[in-house]
């Protein structure tokens, strides 16, 4: 039996610009990582651990493992966020001489992604493939989920026309704030309003927590030791404090200024 391959196709339309070429080298970088993420490059048999700042090129496979996430920022400022247990192939990414996007093809093999696609003045084909659906995008911020032979499309901004390419039914338009589901051999369900708790869940799944930089304690800037202050941040067991000039001791309290 001839194997049938279907795709989730995201198409953004603009004006064709001249001087176009495909970047064979760097087309993006890993801009954030949480947990374990690896990159399999074309022609390699083993993936290498990814780290922040790692270069992304056409043909790379990016994989997040359990309890892991990744963020990729492309040269055209498109941002791709991967939830845990996701595998994406950067099949193609074409930019013009000014670094503007002309065409891009991403293949989602499994998992969940958030794509915030930058606007382009060029005739722009932005394509995301999944195994069972096809969608045409007109400038968008969206989530795409492929799990258990079904594709979910959640649109936060813009508009997407979604169809199951195995069927002849007309595409279903999904507007900002709506979602649809494409089961393996079924047309997309009628778009419905996205619930606030659903959106929060998708955002949590793809957002990487930025660690706050802790400023070390330092005596710099103080002219005399007595000018320095401290705060009690933790108390374990019995701890007592006698303030300067006081005759008695008292129990230490959390957030007490010394």
Secondary structure, DSSP 8 states (H G I E B T S, - for coil): -----------------SSEEE-SSEEEEEEEEES-EEEE-TT-SS-EE--TT-EEETT-EEEE-TT-EEEEEETTS-EEEE-TT-EEEEEEEEEETTS-EEEEEEEEEEEEEEEE----SS--EEEEEBTTBEEEESS-EEEEEEETTEEEEEEEESEEEEE-TTS-S--EEEETTEEEEE-TTS-----EE--HHHHHHHHHHH-------------TT-SSGGG---B-----S--EE--TT-SS-EE--TT-B-
